[in-house]
Amino acid sequence: MSLDLANYETQAREAVKRFWSNREAALARQIQSGNQDTGSHGAVTAGKNAAVAAKG
């Protein structure tokens, strides 16, 4: 697997957007389910953020 740096600025910008969108969605799901973790912990416990980073 080679490292493709073409359009790295665009790719980085999109990755950051996906990260924050997934974080917000995870928190919204926890609030909706009535099972919200303390503080901002719920936004990171859904397990999607690592998957987003892996997709790159």
Protein Blocks (a to p, Z undefined) as FASTA:
>chain_A
ZZdfehklmmmmmmmmmmmmmmmmmmmmmmmnopacehjllmmmnommmmmmmnZZ
